[in-house]
Amino acid sequence: MKRFGILGLVLGLLAAPVAQAQVVVKKGRVRVSVEAIKGPSGTEAASVLRGDLARSGAIEVVPADQAEYVVGGTAVAGAVSAVVAAAADRKEVLNETYTKAWRRATHELADEIVKRLTGQIGIATTRVVFVSKRTGNKELYLMDLDGGNVQQFTKDASISVGPNLSRDGSMLAYTSYKSGYPDVYVIELASGKRTRVAAFPGLNSDPAFSPDGRTLALTLSKDGNPEIYHMGVAGGTPTRLTRTRGTEASPCFSPDGQRLVYSSDDRGAPQLYVQPLRGGAERLNTGVLYATEPSWSPDGKQIAFNARVSGIFQIYVHDIATSKSRSLTSGGVDSEDPAWCRDSRHLVVSRNGKLALLDSLTGESYVLENGFGDSTEPSCTQ
């Protein structure tokens, strides 16, 4: 759970195979029944698949007698085979085998079913990094979007916060106090190689990858108050992008990599600003008095952010075309740290120490049960 400013930072610191069948595009939710899946991992795979399809927002999982399509198959430790057919005439829409660990294979199957039956982008294969102090220290963990397959990723025995995954999921940037000071590190997920890329005097925080993964935007206070800088992902000399009397934080790149959105309290309470890499910031008219933690949707059309309303943090979404903002959450529980999924429809958010998947179209949400009592600051692969 983050708060704006240096004090707030310290306190809160924390390819699937393609079949040749024609894609069926349909508006509304498609009714799908998942039949018994055979094999040693079949029962678990069927349960995971039903959950993946339901969370997509595009499919309704129903009993067989109500279904438009039915799914059957076999799951073993290293592969999942599946057939998707029309319920009326059993005409096959998909017949594929995914040769990976059964859980990953099932997620890939779910995404392909969503694509084939609805034309929408599936999100089941999304991976989420988050912060938890389960060990007594704030460390980073990685999990599947359904909350399963949790792995502890850092063991710094210190404060590890502000994680940001590169778009392709190959790298992770974060802030760690393992040296005794807030420094920025980049980890290559495949090899585990870790590089300290920013250890300037003062604050080094809020790293965010560019869409191509070659550069980082981050907050540094090496020249005075916290400002936004731009630098290579391997480190080097940073380029200063903002010059104000306030505190700039939480930069996030636009999908084309040409602009940044960030929060600044230069004019009082923190607000959101959009700035091209060459300068010229403009304030976003969000319609709220306190806005932080912006997250730009992958399609470039929306910016999600934290809004403090009546002392409670809520998730808002700002539509860039209309310049209008709307609330996705309400009530007496803090909802924070929005992170978009690749479909530009769903967000993973932190709510009362739990991670939740939030549908920005319907307002529906699912708690992502990972067995942790505290989970904050999610970041998603695209």
N, C-alpha and C positions, 0 to 999 in steps of 0.2 A: 504494500500500500504506500503510495508516494504522496508527498506534499510539495508545494512549490517552494523554491529558494534553497539556499545552502543548508539551513537548519532542517528544513523538511527533507532534503535529500539524505542527510545523515540519520535522521530519526526513521525515515521510511525505508532506507536502503536495505534498504534492501536493494523401367517403362513396361506399363502393362502390355501384353500382346493385343493386337488390334484385329478383330474378326471382320469378316466381309459383309455381314448382315447389314441391311439398311437401317439407319438411325430413325427412330420414331420420335417425333417431336410433338408434345401434347401439352396444352395449358391445363393448369390445375394439378391436383395431386393424382398420381396414377396409383391404382389399387394393386398391391403385390402381395402374394402369399409365399412365404418361405417354407417349403415342405421339409420333411426330415432329411437331413444331410447325413449320408452314410460315412463310415470310416471311424478310426480311433479318435479323431479330433472333430467329428461331425457335430456332436451336440454343442460343443463350445463355439464352433464356427457358425452354426445356425443362429445362436444367440447374438454373437457379435454382428452378423450380417443384418439381423432384424433391427438392432440398435442403430447401425450405420445408416440404413435406409430411412428409418424414422427421423433421424436427426437431419437428414438432407433437406427437409422441408418440401421436397418435390414428390415424395412417395408416401403413401399411407399403407402400413403393413396391416393386412386383414386376413381373416380365415379364408380357406380355399374356396368356399362357396360364394364369396363376395369379390373374388379377385378378377382382375383383367389379365394378369400375368402370374405365372407360378415359377418358382425357382427350386431346383433340386440339384443334387450333386454328391460329391465325395470329398472328404478332407482327411489328409494324413499329415504327418509332422512337417514334410517338406513340399506339399503341393495341395492345391484345391482345384477340383474340376467341377464345373457347373454348367447347367443348361437352363436357359430362361425361355419360356414358351408362352404363347397366348393361351389363356385359359379355355377359350371357346373351341379352338380347333387344334391346339397343341403345336402350332407352327412355331419353329424355333426362331428366336430373335438373337440369341447368343449361345454359343457352345465353345467354351474355352477352358484351358488348364493354366493355372498360375503356379509356376514352380519356385515358390519361396516359402519361408516359414509360414505355417498356416494362418497366423494372425495377420501378417502383412498381406498375404495372398487374399484373405477375405476382405480386407480393406480395399484392395485393388479391384476385386470383383464388385464391391458395392459401388465404387466410383464409376465403373464401366456400365453397371445397370442403370444408374442415374443418367448417364450420358445417352445410352441407347433408348431409354424409354421416355425421357423428358427433354433431351437436348441441352440440359443444364450441366454446370460444372460440379463434379463430385468433390467432397471435402474429407472423405473418410481416411485418406492416406496422409492427412495433415499431421505433422508432429508439433508438439507444443513444449517450449522450454518455460520454466517458471522458477520462482524463488520460494524456498521453505526453510524454516529454522527447526526442522524436525530433529536434527542432531544437537541442537543447542546453538548452532551458528547458522547464519544465513548462507545457504548453498544453492547451487543451480541443479535442477532436475529436468529430465526429458521424458515425455510420455506421448502415447498415441492420443488422438483427439477424443477417444471414448474414455480416457482416464487409465487405460491399461498399459502394460509394458513400461512401467516407470523405471528409470535409471538415474542414479545420482551421477551428476556430471562433474562437479567440482568437489574437492575435499581440501579447501583452503584453510579450514579451521579459523575463519575470520568472517568478514562481511563481504558477500558476493551478491551484487544487485545489478539492476538495469540491463538484463539480457536482451540481446537483439540478434535474431537469426538472419543470415543472408537469404536472399530470395530463393536460391536453390537449395537451401538447407545444408550447405557444405561447411559453413563457418558460423561461429558464434562469437559475438563481441559482448563484453560486460565490464563492469567496474568492480575491482577487488581492493580490499584493504589489507591484503596479505603482507605487504611491505610495511604496513603501519600508516600508509597514506592512500588516498583514493587514486588508483591508477587504472588505465584502460588496457585490457588484454583481448587478444583475438585467438581463438582456438580453431584449428582444423579438425572437424568432427571425425573424419575417417581415421586420421593418424593420432589424434590427441595432442598434436604439437601446439604448444602455447607460446605466444609472443607478447611481450609487454610493449605496446605501441605508443602509449602516451603516459609519461611520468614526469610531467612538468611541475614546477613549484605551484602549490595550491591545488585546486580542484580539477580532476580529470574525470568526466562522467558522461552519461547519456549517449553512448556511441550508437550510430545508426548507419547501416550499410546503404550504399547507393544500389540501384536496381541491378547493375552489372557486377556488383561485388568488389569493385576495384578501389573504392574510396569510402571514407567514413565522414559523417558529420558528427560533431561532438561538442560538449560544453567544456571550456577551459577557463580558468581564472588566472592564468600565468601573467597576464598584463594588467590585472586589476580585478574588476568585477567580472562575474561569469558571463562569457560571450560565446557565440556559436563560431566554430572553426571547421575547416575542411582540410582533410589530409589523406594520403595514401593508406591503404589497408595494412601495409607493412610498416607504417610509421613514417618518420621524416619530419620536414618542416611544415607546420600547419599554416593555412591561409585564413586570416580573420575575416569573417563575413558580416558581423554586426558590431555596431559601436554606439552604445547607449549608456545611460547612467543606472539602468536597472539590471535585473538578472534575466538572462535568456537561458532556456532549458528545453530539453526533450525535442530535439530536431527530428524530422521525419521527411524523407525524400518523396517527391511526386513520382509516379510510375515511370515517367519519361526521364527522370534523373536531372531535370533542369531547374527544379525549384525545391525549396524547403518550406515546411510549415513548422512553427515552433511557438513556444509560449514566452511571454515577456511581461514583467511588471514595471516597465519603464514609465508607464502613465498611471500607476496606481495598482489596483488589483490585476492579477495576471490575465492577459488576453492572448488570442492566437494571431499570428502574423504569417503571411506568405511572402517569400523573398526568392527571386531568381539568384542563382549562384553568383552573379555579377553585381548584385545589390539592388536596392529599391524596394524595401519592404512595404507591404500594405496590410493594414489590420483587417481581419475578417470580422464582419458584423454578425456575430453569433447570437446576439440577442440575450446573452447572459452576462452577469457581472463578474464571474470568476470562471475562467476556462484554462485547462491545462491538459497535458498528456495527449497531444494530437496523434492520430493515426490515419494515414491517407489510404483509401481503398485501392486495391489493385487495378480497378478499371478507371481510376482517376476522377470519378464523379462525386465522391463524398469524403468528408473528413470526420471521423469519430473523435470524441474528446470527453474529458471529465468536466462536468459543470457542478459547481457547488451551489445548491439551491436550498435555502432555509437551513443551512448548516449541514446538509447531507450531500454527499457526492453522488451524482447520477450520470448515466451515459447519454450523451447527445450525439446526433449526427447532423452535420452541416452539408446541405446540397449546394454544390458549387455553381450549378447553372442558375438556380433560383435565388441563391444567397439566403436561403431560409434554413433554420435549424429546428429540430424536433427531438423530444425526449423519448428514449427507448425504455427507460426504467423509471420507477417511482417508488414511494414508500419510505420507511424509516431505516433502511439498511444501506450502507455505503456500497455503491457499485462503481468500480474504477478500472483503470489500466486497459482500455479497449485495444484489441489486436485483431485485425481483419483476417479472415480466411480467404482462400484464393477465389471464391465465388463472388466476392464483393457483396455478399448478402449476410453472412454470418460473422459474428465476432466472438472471440473468447474474452471474457471479462473476469475480474476478481470481485467476489461478492461475499462479504462476511466471512473471509478466510477460506472460501471455496472458489474453484474455477467453474464457470458456467458458459455454455454455448448459447448465444443470444441471436435470435432470428430478427434481423432489422426490418423485415417485411411484415411479419405477423406479430412480433412481440413475444413469441414463445421462447422459453428458455429451458435448458437441460443442465442439471448439475453434473459435472464431469467427475464422477467418483474415482478418486485415485488413492484413497486410504489415508490421506494426509489431513490433519486438522487445520493446517494453515498453508495456503497456496496463493501467491500474489505475482504480479508483474508478468503476465504471460506474453510470449512472442511466438508467432506461428510461421511455419514454412509456407511458401507460396507455390 
